[in-house]
Amino acid sequence: MNYDGGIEYMLNLYEELQDKSTKTSFKVGDLMITYPGYKKPGDYRLSKGGIAPTHVQIVNDVYSLTTPNNFNQIKEALSGLYNNGLECKFTTFDNPMKELIYWITLQEEINYPQTAGFAGRKLCYQRYYEGSLAKLGHITLKQVHLRTNNHKGPIPNLLTIPGIEHPIFYR
């Protein structure tokens, strides 16, 4: 499922449940999606083992997976996920991580749609990518954490790194 399909799926689910006052849940791998959420039509609660995953956790996972030798593959995998959602063909991330990144960023795209002038999933992917840049020493992991948890603050400026071509979502 790509992002347009995911948004349509969740909005259709919202329409189906309009007359019901109950919540519904379904599993995707080891993720639990509880519907509806509280922000707007299409929003949901995402949990793994009963705990809501955070963007900082994903930054840490990307940081842990990145090496100088696979940096370009990590960058391509993030680009593929950003552009194609679960239809991404790259296998750098295992399926549980791919699903986690997709579902947590789909939620951002629903609540803060790029089509309405918000950052949507783009901001998340920028921070995940910065997790890989931290592994290469271009920024510290602590700085990426601060940039990730920058709620209600200004959107952090993107890093300029000579010799590195950034993915489309980081321009």
N, C-alpha and C positions, 0 to 999 in steps of 0.2 A: 504494500500500500504506500503510495506517495503522499505528500503533505496535502494536496488538494483532496485526494480520496479520503484521507484521515479526517479532515475538517468536515467534509460532507457526511461521512459515517457518523461522527459525533453529533452533528447538528440534526441529522435524521433521527438519531436515538433520542435527542432532546424532544423533538416533535412527537415521537411515539409515546414518550412518558409525560407529556404535558398534562394529561388528565389524571395522572397518578401522583399520589403524595409519598410514594415509597422510593427508596433508592434501589438501584440494581448494581450488581458487581459482576465482573467477568475477569478471567485470568488470561494473560498473555505470557507464556513461559512462566517465569517465577514472579511476574509483576501482577498486582491486583489493581484493577481500575474500578473505582466506585463512582457511580454516576447518579445524579448530577453533582457537579461541584457547586461552588458558591459565587463565583465571580460573574459569569455571564453564560448565555446559552452556548452549549458545547463544552463547557468546562467540566473537569472531573478531578477526583483525587487519585493520585498515583501512590502506591506503596509496594514495598518489597519486604516481606517478612513482618508486615504490620508497621513499618517505618517508612515515612516519605523520603525518597532519595533526594539528595541535594546536588546542585550544580558543582559545588566544591568537591564532592565525592567523585564526580565524573572527571573534573580537572585532575584530581589525584590519580585516577585510573589511567587517563591519557598520559600523564607524566610518567607513571610507572611502566607503561607499555613502550614508551619512546626510547630509542637509542639513536646515536648518531647514524648508524647504518640503516635504520628503518624510518627515519624522520619523513622522507618523501612519501613512503607508503601510508604513514599515519595521516599526513596532509591530504593525500588522495582519498583515503577512506572517509575522512571528515567531509571533504568536498562532495564525494559520492552520496553520503547520507544527507547532507544539506540539500543537494539538488534532487535526489530521487527517493528519499525516505527508505522504507524497507525494501524497495525495489533496487537498491544499490547492489552492484555486483561485486564490490570489493570484499575481501575476506580477512582483512587485517584484524578486524574486531570479531570476536566470537558472537554467536547469535544473541545470547543474553545481553551483551553490552550494546550491540546494535539496536535491539528492542528498547533497552533503557534509554539510550540517547534519543531514539525516535519519539517515544511516548512522552518524555519529559519536555522535549522541544516542540512537539505538536501542541502541547498544552500552552506553551508560550505563544505559539502562532495563533491559537484560538483566542487567547485573552488579550494579546497585544499585536494584532495583525499588521503585517507590513503593508498590506493593501490600504490600510487606514492611516499610514504614516508612522506607525510604531516600528520598533526594531524586531518584534516577533522572535523567531528562532535564531536570527542572525547574531544577536548579542551573545546568546549561549555558545554558539559555535565559535565566536571570536575568543571567548574565554577558554574553551576546550583546546583550541589551537594554541593559545598562549601557554597552556600546560605543556605542550610539546616543545614550544620555544624555550620554556624554563629549563627543560631537561638539557637543552643545548647551551644554556648559560646566557641567553639573551635577556632574561628577566628572572627574578627569583620566584620560587613557588609561592612564598609568602605574599609577594606583590600581586601575583595572579589571584590569590585568595581574596585579597583586599579589593581588587578590581571586580571580582565575581560577586562579592557581598556588598557592593556599592549601591544598596537600595536607596532610592529617592535622591541619590547624588547625581552629578553630571555623568554622562556616558564617558568612560575613559577614552582618551585618544589612542589611536592604533599605533603600534610600534613600527618604526621604519628601520629595516635591517638590510644594509647593503648586501647584495648577492643572494638574497632569498626572495623568490617570487611567491607572494602570498596568494592563498586561494581567493576565489571570487567573493566570498562572504567577509573577507578581511581587507576590503578595499574601500 
